[in-house]
């Protein structure tokens, strides 16, 4: 069944029960930081089962909800604490070391899509119904947008809060998506040529702002993964005819890691070069953390 871009993004919401997550991969070799990625594998009619990879090796996750229909969407690590953002049904929230924390909303079809930790503060970006927003220690802040929208990525640098997402408007014939990011609540639109282009994640390194997403010429077309560096768009290579999508980003020195999918395979780009994981099925990498 086809889904719109907005529906596919909304589907990247809750984290559910998983008995055994069987992703098989290996580190890419060489020295560097540990790479933690949260994502999912698809099992046809059985649905999707969330899990994570540590340097390409599958790690089992255990949560309290079933059936297998959800996806791990965001992860953050602070010391020995692991935060995973998602939703329990239509209630957004996050798990802190496995303990569920719900977030307040007023709308339906709400979700938490990204998480960042700064000192003792917990920032979570997502949507309350069709309104983009973020939560700071549980208190909700709405973000300005034309029409409807969603906040999909978040980064904190000092006192500055950066949030990546998109707005969308429907003119009776098609829905146009406009990728953007908000800096302390002020919206900045990003250049794109496609009608279905979205921004999914954001990272800040010094004075550089990285925003990742995918470009489509319409809602149902094959996606082209990309990122913007200080507003300039860079296209990422794909290896097949299914296209790809970029879901998350992390920056370490001069190295840029972008997690996503490439013709149905989960993995990440390191400085523009694709690093695939070996899996039994198709899937996607939805979040990335370096430690």
Secondary structure, DSSP 8 states (H G I E B T S, - for coil): ----HHHHHHHS------S---B-----SSS---EEEEEEEE-GGG-EEEEEEETTEEE----S--SS-----EEEEETTEEEEEEEETTEEEEEETTEEEE---SSSS-EEEEEEEETTEEEEEEEETTEEEEEETTEEEE---SSEEEEEEEEEETTEEEEEEEEEEE-SS-EEEEEEEEETTEEEE---S-TB-EEEEEEEETTEEEEEEEE-SSTTS--EEEEEETTEEEE---SSSS-EEEEEEEEETTEEEEEEEETTEEEEEETTEEEE--BSS-EEEEEEEE-
